[in-house]
Amino acid sequence: MTTADAQLAAFRRSIDNIDAALIHILAERFRITQAVGEYKAEHDLPPADPAREERQITRLRALATESGLDPEFSEKFLRFVIDEVIHHHERIRDAD
Ligand SMILES: O=C(O)C(=O)C[C@]1(C(=O)O)C=C[C@@H](O)C=C1
């Protein structure tokens, strides 16, 4: 193995650890949003709350900018996650 190969392998070990952390964090987020979906279905609350989403996006865009992450990417990522959560909420509501 060359020095360059060893360096790339070291970078990739770090990437693999970060990816694992992301999966654990997402799993935890979806675990709690599952409970939120059940709560909303029980209390006849709508699956989506656009005002709450607006506040989350504003907050995360600011955090992204502070952290050197592209705020556009952060918003797209959060939108993608929230849209999936809303689908889960709808499925829970429709199963009731
Ligand atoms: O906070 C809620 O009401 C949720 O259902 C959670 C969540 C989210 O995933 O963050 C999902 C859907 C709503 O539109 C807003 C936020």
The ligand as a Gaussian input file, in Angstrom:
#p B3LYP/6-31G(d) Opt

LIG

0 1
 O      -43.309000      18.978000      14.918000
 C      -44.223000      18.339000      14.356000
 O      -45.415000      18.685000      14.422000
 C      -43.889000      17.154000      13.560000
 O      -44.773000      16.442000      13.122000
 C      -42.445000      16.896000      13.239000
 C      -42.034000      17.530000      11.906000
 C      -40.516000      17.213000      11.761000
 O      -40.199000      16.153000      11.191000
 O      -39.714000      17.984000      12.285000
 C      -42.808000      16.898000      10.799000
 C      -43.934000      17.456000      10.272000
 C      -44.379000      18.816000      10.607000
 O      -44.840000      19.498000       9.482000
 C      -43.351000      19.572000      11.343000
 C      -42.254000      18.999000      11.911000

